[in-house]
Amino acid sequence: MTRRDFLCFIGPLAFAVPALARKPVDDGLITDRVRQRLFSDPDIKGHTVEVDTKNGVVTLNGTVETERARVKAEKLTRKVSGVKRVINKLRVEPPRPK
């Protein structure tokens, strides 16, 4: 076996092994990390936001005061390790005058 043949055989394994070694992130852990990010953000903190995760797909439900906060919640969620997809069902409800 020549060196070139050896590299052709072993080369693809170098990329496959790290991918196989990755463990999927637990849905409960993803949910906790998303909540932590959302509730520490000043634009989202204090709003009614529910987080549900199934197989890495995170669903956001609830209300925020602005479209900016709705978009930001989705962006923050996407940055959490293990999140495969975000379903953003947040509704914008401006604060009611007192």
N, C-alpha and C positions, 0 to 999 in steps of 0.2 A: 504494500500500500504506500503510495507516494504521499508526501506532505500535503499536496493539493487535495488528494482524495480524502485524506484524514480531515482536513479543514472543512471540506464540503459535507462530510458526515457529522462532525462535531459542531460546526458553526451554528446551525439552527437550534441545537440544544442549549446553547448559551442564552438564547432569547426565551426559550420555552420554560426553563427551570425557574427563573424568577417569577414568571407569571403563575406557575403552578404553586409556588410557595406562598403567594398572597392569600391571606385568609379573608373571607368576606366579613365585613363589619356587621356586628349585631344590630338589629333594628332598634332595640331599646337604647343602645349606646348612641346611635345616630339621632334618635329623638331627643335624648338628653343634650347632646351637643348643639342641635339646632335650637332648642329652647334657650340654652345658655346664651347663644349668639344673639337671638332675637330679643330676649329680655334684658340684655345689657346694652342694647342700642337705644340711644335717646329718642329716635324717631318712632320706634315700635314699642318700647317699654310702656307698660301701663294699659295697653290695648288688649282686647280679648282675642287671642290667637291660639288656636288649638293645632297641635302638631301630631300627625299620625304617620307611621312608617311601616311599609310592608315590602319586603324584598328590596330594600334600598330606594323605593319610590316614596317620596315624602309628600304628603298632602297638607296644605295649610288651609285652615278654615277660620272664620271669625271676621272681625272688623278692625279697620284702621281709619285714621282721620283723613289721610291724603293718598293720592295716587302714587306720590313719591315713596311713601312708607310701604305701600303694597309692592311696588317694584323692588324696593330695597330689601324687603323680607325675602323675596324670591332669590335675589342675588346672594344674600348672606347664607341662605339655605344651600344653594348650589356649591358654596365653598367648603362645606363640611365633608370630611373624608367619608367615603362610602355611599354618598348620595348619588344615585344613578339618574334620577329624574325628579322634577318638582311639579306638582299639580297645585297651582295657586288659585284657591277658591276664596281668597280674601275679598271682602266687600269694603268699599270706601263709604264711610258715613261721617260727614263733617260733624264737629261738635255742635250740640244744640245750644242756642242762646239761653242764658239763665234769666 
